[in-house]
Amino acid sequence: MSHITDRFRADSALALGRTEVETVPGQMFEDVLRHATVQRRSLLRGTFGATIAAVFGGSMLTACGGGDDDPVAAPAADNFKVSFKGVTAATGDTVVVPEGYTVDVMFSAGDAVVAGSVPFTGTFLGSADTEKFAGGQHDGMFFYELPGVDPSKGGLLAINHEAPDAKILSAAGTYNPATATAEEKKIVLSSVGVSVIEIELKDGKWAVKKDSPYNKRYTGNSSYGVSGPAAPVVGATVIGTLNNCSSGTTPWGTYLTCEETTDNYLDPTQNANGYGWVVEIDPQGKLANTPVKRTALGRFDHENTSYMLDAQNNMALYMGDDGTPGCIYKFVPSAKVNLADRTANGTVLDNGTLYAAKFNADGTGQWIALVQGTNNLTVGATDPGLVPQSATAPTPTTVDFTTQADVLINTKAAARVAGATQMDRPEWVSVGPDKKIYVTLTKNGSRKVADAANPRAGNPHGHIIRWSETGDSPLATTFTWEIFLLGGDKRFTDTTAKGNIVGDTFSSPDGLRVDPQGRLWVQTDANTDAAITNTFGNNAMYHVDPVTKKSTRFLVGPDGCEITGIAYTPDLKTFFVNIQHPEKTWPSNVQGNTLPARSSTVVIRRTDGQPVGA
């Protein structure tokens, strides 16, 4: 979840009379403000309208978190043993990578996307142009192969845009949805969604292929279909996708962009039921049934998706709710995946069973079916509320689950009613080639009641959990789990903050992928005040050995940023990583221009041509 997303969601919830959204000390927006300048702190407090105005008056402070699911391993002839020399913790307005590596900026907010589009070069543009250039706050992404193209030299990159990069949109620096003109709304909404770009390796550098017919934007102004059991309630179409945080992919090569909000705070006139879904997009633009919001996957603050596929082509899709606290889910389709014909999977994500996870104290767990009429999901159900967040149990509320659509629209409440474990902000989920599954729990500083899976009340630095499905089957309804590691550093005097990381320590794990060779990559989204950076340096990307659990710092980002988004070519010789909300001058200071700091996608390669990390 981004700092700004948290504040947007909290103020929007208050405006609607809800109290479900809560802030998290250390990670959330109020903690960013506490360490900001007095002028900024004064500016950013106030009503929902003032919040948005304040955001557009200063640098965007967003963060979030991509997926994995790589069915084809890279060629065995290459060496994939991790042997790079880790970089030290650092601060500064630059991106640091190990010796023997290069890092290049490839794609920034405001860059041209759609054929014939005009990029941002310092002059503010209208919605007709902003709708066609790169959105803001680059987040989850995936690389896709193209027929007839060597994937080591070209392909498609689908990239999420979580929120606007305000400095490239408007000279006025303010935005209030209650008073905004239709044009102002269009400009802001054009900056979220997804970019699909064709990229190619040309003259030794990766770059966007200008005017490719594949280059396309999906924005907050675009129209999306709606499918699945909740479609009769939500409607046949929804205008806009919002808070496109992380993402996932499917075995048939479509992109799953995840909406990390259950309302449209940029245009509150839109029905809230239209947001908080997983949206399926075909990067090649050939499938007639996309883009579409898949309601069978539930409505909550989606972070990413990650799939497991067995030998019989049964699939499970895993998801985290980046709530405070939130639950972990999986969806098991009724139909098998058709790997021979990608056009035959148009309804795979519309029919099946949605489950929520219960983590038992003895290291076992159950997947609880969220099906109306079972597991207390009935008319007059009792929602226990956010139990971990209060030393005394909150007052339960009554929720009516009359139909399956009710369950899917109110998935957060349904999971609590059914008895799922409320976790410390589940972010990325990643399934490894060995079928082990990892999830980052970024942090929950306001947790009052600890449990086995969330062992620290006032969890300041987050943790990672690993589990295995019974029989390594996507169809399993039971699993075994362990706490893989606890974030923190032994130099802290507070026992709760020490953690147990071996090697390079970190706070607030967020981005997470297990690559096709089973190597675990972790990206961080910690607070960026001196109390954190003095210990951990700027937010960074780490390799954590799945066996020894030793952590080695691979990349450090520029001041004020979050590291997010992990994608790579199939040979693993090119990695793509997103740098969100840099606060000073990067990447202009390495590109030789005077444009504002912007979220950007960087390319990481080895100088000797070997796979990254080896």
N, C-alpha and C positions, 0 to 999 in steps of 0.2 A: 504494500500500500504506500502511496506517496504521502508526503507531509501535507501537500496541498489538497490531495484527495481526501485525506482524513478530515480536514477542516471543512471542505465543501460538503462532505457527507454529513458531518455532525451538525452544521448550521442548517442544512436542508432538512434533516430529520427534526430538529427543533421547530423549524417553521411549520412542519406538518404535524407537530404534536407527538412525535415519537421519541423514545429514549433509548432505543436499541443500540445506536452508535455511541461508543465511548472512546475517550482518548487514552493513549498509552504513554505514561511518563517515559522519557528518554528517546522515544522514537517519533512520537506524534508531534503535531504542529505546534502545540503550546510549548513544548520543550525546545523546539527550534527557536521560537520567539524569545524564550527566556535568555538565550545566549546571544541574541541579535542586538543591534544598536538600539538605544532608547527611542530614536525617531521611528525606526521600523516597528518596534514593539508597540508603540502607541498607534501607529497607522493601521496595523493588522488586526486590532481587536474591534469588535462591534457586531453589527447585524450581518445576516447572510449576504445582503446586497453589498455592504461595506467590505466584507471578506473578499468577494470577487474583485471589487474595485481595487482593493489593496494588492491582490495578486498581480493584477495587470499594471500596478504602479511600481513593482519591484521585480527582482529576478524570480523566476519560477523555482519552487522547491518541491519537486516531485520525486517519487521513487516507486519502485515496484519490482516487479520482478518478471518464461520460455518453457521448454520441454525437452524431450529426447526422442525415443522411439526410432532407432536407426536399424532397420532390418538387415542391411548389407554391411558387413565388416570391411574395413579397408584392406588393401592387398597385404598378404602375409610377408612379402619380401622386405618390407620396411621394418625399421626398429621402432617399437612403441614403448619401450621401457622408459619410465620417467627419470630423467637424469639432468634436467636443467638446474642451474644454480639459482636458488631463490633470491629475489630482490628484497632489500631491507624495507622496513616501514618508513614511509616518507610523506612529506607534504610538499606542495608546490603546484604551479599551474601548468602541469604537463602530465603525460602518460608515460609510465616507466615500465619497461619489459626487460627480461633477462639478457645478458650478454649473448650475442649471436642471433638476436631476433630483431626484426623491424616492425614498426607500427606506423600505419598510414591512415589518415582520415579519408573515408570514401564517400560518406553520405550524411549531410547535415540538415537540420530543420530549415526549410525554405528553399532547398535545392529543387531543381526541375524534376518532375516525374512524368506526367502525361505528355505524349508527343505534342510538341509545339508550345509547351507551357513556358511561362516566364519565371525565372528564379528570383528570390529575394536578393537584391544587391545593395540594399540600403534605403530604397524607396518603398514606402508602404503601398500595398496593392489592394484592390477590391476583391470581393468574394469570387468573382469569375476566375481570378488568377490564383488566389490562395487555395481554392478547391482543387487545384491541379499540381501544386507543389508539395514538398514533403511536410507532413505534420510535425508536431512537437513531441518532446519527451519520449524518444525512441525506447522501446522496451523489448518484450519477447519477440523472437524472430526464428525463421527456419529457412534453410537452403533447399531448393528443389531442382532436380535435374530436368533438362529439356531434351526431348527426343532429337537425336542427331547431333548433340553438342557434347563435347568432352567435358565431364563435370569438374575436371581439375582446371578447366580454363573458362568455364562459363555456366550460367544457370540463372535461376530466379531466386530472389530473396524477398520474402514476405516479412514486413516489419510493422509492429504495433506502435501506435502513437497514443500515449496515455492522457496527455493534457497539453494545452497550448504552450509554446515557447513565446511568451507575451511580447518580447522585445522585437520580434520580427513582424508583428501583426498590426500594431497601432501606435501612433505617436501620442495619442491622448492618454494612454496608459490607464484607462478606467473601463470597467464593464459592469453593468448592473442589469441582470436579466429582466427586471421589472420595468426598466425604462429604455432598454436597448432597442434600437431600430431593427427592422427586419434585416438590413444589410449588416449591421454589427453582429447580430446573432449568427448570420451565415458565415462571417469571417471567423468567429470563435469556434463554431462547430466544424469548420473545415479543417481545423488543426488537430482533431482527434480521429481515431479510426485506424486505417491500415494503408501502407504503401506496398505495392508489388512492383519490383524493379528487376529488369534483366541486367545482369552484371557480367563482365568479361575481364579476363586477364590479358592486358594489352601493353606491350612494351615493358613488361615486368611489373606492372601495377594493375590492381583491380579497380575498375571504375564502372559507373552506371552507363549502360548502353543507351545513348541518347535517342529519343524518338522511337524506341522499340514498341511494337504493337502490344507487347505484354505489360508495359508500364501502365499502372492504373492506381487510382485512389478510391478508397471506400471511406466515407466520412460521416460526420454527424448530420449531414444534410442528405445522405443517400437513402434510398428505400430498400428495406430488407423484408424478405418473406418470413413467415412464421409457420412452424410445423410442430407436430407432436400433440400430446394430450391437452396442453393448455392453450392451443391455438384458438379454439372457439371463444375463449374469454379474452385473450390478448388482442385478437384480430388477425386478419389475413396478412397485413403489412404493418411495419413500424418504420417511422422516419428516424434515422440516426442510430449509430452505435457510439457508445461513450465509455470513457475510462478503459480503453483497450490496454490492459496491463500486460500480462504474459499471454502465452499461447501454447498451442500444441499442433500435432499433425495426425493424420489418419493413415492406415495402411494403404489406402487407395489414393493417397497423394493430395488430399485437401488440407487446407489451413484452418485451424480452430482458434479464432481470436476471442479472448475472454473479457467480458464486461465486469469491471470491478466496482460497480455501483448499481443499486436497485432503484435509482430515480435519475431524472435528467435535470440536474441543478443548473445547467447552462441554458436550458429552455424549459422551465417548470410547467409550461402549458401542455407539455406532452404527458400522456398517461404513464405513471411510474411502472405499471406492469410490463411495459415494453422494454425494460432495461434490467440487467442482471443476468443475462443469458450467455450461452456459448454460441458464437456465430460461425457457421461453416462457409468458407470461401474457396473456390477453385482458383489457385494461382494462375493456371493457364487460361482461365476464363471460358472454358469449353462446356462445363456442366450446366445444363439449363436450370437445375433446381437450386442453384446457389447465386448470391449469398442468402442464407436463411438462418434465423434464430431457432435453435433446436431446444424446444421447451422440455423434452423428456429428461434433459440433463439437469434440470432444476434451476431455480432462480436464487442466486445469492451473490456475494462479492467474489466472483471467480478470479482466481489467480492464474492457473494454467491447467493444462491437461497432459496426460501421459498414458500411453496404452500398453497393454500386454496382450500378446497374441499367441495361442497355442498351435500345435501341429494340425489340429482340425479346423483352424481358422475361427475359433471362438475368441471373442475379444472382451476385455474389460478396459474402461476408460477411467482413470483416476483423477481426482480434482480436489483442490483445497479451497476453503472459504477464508479469505483474508479478513476475518472479523476478529473482534476483540471481546471475547474469544470466538473462535469459529470451529466448524467441524470438518472432517475429511470424508470424502465421498467416492463412490465408484458407481459407474453405470455399466450394466451388462446387457448388451443388445439381445433381442430374441433370435435374430437371424445371424448366421455366420457371415463373415466377410468374404466377398468375392474378389480374389486377387487377380483373376484372369481378365476381368472386365470392370474397370473403374466406374463405368456408368451404371453398373448394377447395384451400387451401394447407396442409392439416393434416399432410402428410408431406413437404413441401418440404425441411425441415431434417433429415430422417432419412436421405436418400439422396444421395450425392454424394462429392466428393473433398476431403479435408483436405490442405492444403499448408503448408509452412514456408518462410520466406524466407532466401535466401542472398545477401548483399550482397558483390559483388566489388569489388576495389580500383580497377577502371577505371570505376566508376560504373554498371555494369550489374548485373543481378541475375536470379536464377532462383527460381521457385516449385518446391520439391521435393515431390513427392507422398508423403504418408505412408500408403502402402498396403502391407499385409503381403505379403511375398514380393518386393518391389521396394526399391531404394535401401538395401540391406543390412538391411532389416527382416525378419529371418529368425530361426530358432532359433539360439542361440549368438552373437547379435550383440554387437559390442563398443561399449560406451558410453564415450566419451572423458572424460566428466565435465565439471566446471566449469573448462574450460581457461583462460579469461581471468583467473580469480581466483588463479592461482598462477604464480610465476616459473618453476617447474619443472612439467612436465606431470604432472597427477595420475595415479594408477594406474587404468587402465581397468577397467571391470567388465563382466560378461557379462549380457546380458538376452535372454530368450527371447520372440520375437514369433511365436507359433504361429498366432494368429488375428487378424483385424482388431480384435476386442475388446481384445486385448492392446495393440495400437497406440494405441487410443483411451483406454484406462485409464492407460497409461504414456506419454502424449503428450510430456512433457518429454524423457524419455530417447529416444523415437523421433526427435524433431527433431534431437537431438545426433548420434545414430547416422547419420541421413541426411545430415548435413553442413550443417545450417542455421546461420546466424550467431547467436552468443550476444550479445545486446544489453544495454545498460545500463538495465535495468528498463523495458521498454515499458509505457507506461500508455495514455492515450487515443489512439485512431485516429479520424481524421475525413476523410471524402471530400467534397471541395468540388464545387460545381456545374460546375466546369471539368474534373472527373474527376481532379484532382490529389489525392494522398493524403498526409496528414500523420500523424506519430506523435511523441508526446513520450517522450523517454528521460530519466527524472527524475534519475537520477544513479547512480553506482556508485563510491563512494570506495575500495572494496577491489579494483578492477580492477588487475591487474598487467601484463597484456599488451594493448596497444592494437592496433586494426586500423583500416582505412579508415572504417568506419561508426561506430566508437567510438574516436575519435582521441586520447582523453586517458586515460592510465593514472592511476588515482586521480581519476576524473572527479568533481569536487566540486559542480558546479552544473547538470549535465545538458545536454541539447541536443534539438533538433527535427530530424527528417529528413523530407524530402518526396520522393515518387516518383511516376512516371507509368507505368501499365501500357502495354505495347506495343499500339498502336492504340487506346488508351483503352478496352480491352475487359476486362470482368470475367472473361472466359475465358482471358486471356493467361497464359502460363507464363514470360514474361520481362518485365523492367521496367528503367527507368533511374532513378537516384536521386541526390540531393545532400544535403549537410548544410545545412539551412535556416538555422540559427543555433546558436551555442554560448552557453549560459548563463554568467553571471559578470559581473564589473565591472572596468574597467580600473584602478580604484584599488587593487586587490589587488597585492601585490608578487610573489606567486607567479604565474608565467606561466600555469600550468595553470588558475588561477582567474579569469583576466582575461576570457575569452570574447570575443565580437565583436558584442554587441548594439548596435544603433544606436538611440539614444533612451533611454527609461527601462529600466534594467537589472533583471534578476530572476534568481533561483536556483530550481532544481528545478521546471521546468514539468511540469504534471500534467494538469489538466483542459484540454480542447481541443475547440473546435467551429468549423467553418466554416459560417456562417449562409447562408440561401438567396441572399443578395446577394454571396456570396464573401468576406465579411469574417471574418478569423481572430481568434478570441478564445482567450486562453491564461490559465489559472489556475495558481497556484503552491502548492506544498506543501513549503516550505523549513523547516529547523530554526528554532526561534523563540527562540534565545538571543541575547544582545546582539551577539555577533560577527557574526551575520547581520542582525539588525534594524537595527543601526547603519548598515549599508550599504544594505539594500533596503527597510527598514521592515517592517511586518507583511506576511503573505501577502496577495496581491492578484490582481486580474484585469486583463488588458492586451488592447488591440487591437494586433495586429501586421500591418502592411500586407503582403499577399502578394507585392507587386511590389518595393517599396523596402525591405521588412523593418524599417521603422521601428516601434519599440515605443512605445505611449502608455498610461500607467497609467489605468485607468478606475475602479477600485473598490479600496478598502483595507479589510480586515477587522479585527475586534477582536483584542486581544492573545491570543496562544496558538492562534489558529484556523488552519485550512486553508480555502481557498476552493475549492469544487467544485460540480459540478452546474450545467449550463446548459440552460435550456429557454426557450421563448418562444412567444407567440401568432403565428399566421401573418402578421399585419401587422407584426410586429417592434416593436410599440409597447409591449409589456410583456415584460420579461425576468424570469425566475425564477432565483435563484442560491442555493446552499446554503452555509451557514456551519457548519463542523464544529468540534467541541470548543473553543468559546470558554472561556477559563480563569478569568475573573473574575466579572462579574455580568451581562454582556450575554446575552440581550435584556431581562432584568428591569429594567435601569436605564433603558430607554426605554419600557417598558410599565407602569411604576409599581407593580411587585409585588416580592415578596421571594423568589420561586422561584429555584432554583439556575440557574447558567448552563447553557444547553441548546443543542444543535444546532438550527438553524432554517432555514426557507426564507424568503428575503426577495423582495420585489417591487420592481422598479426601473422607473420611468416618467419621461417628460419632462413638465415642467409645461406645455409648449405643445402636447402631444398628438402630436408628431412621432415617428418611429421612434427607438428607442434607438440611440445612437451617432452619429446624423446631426448 
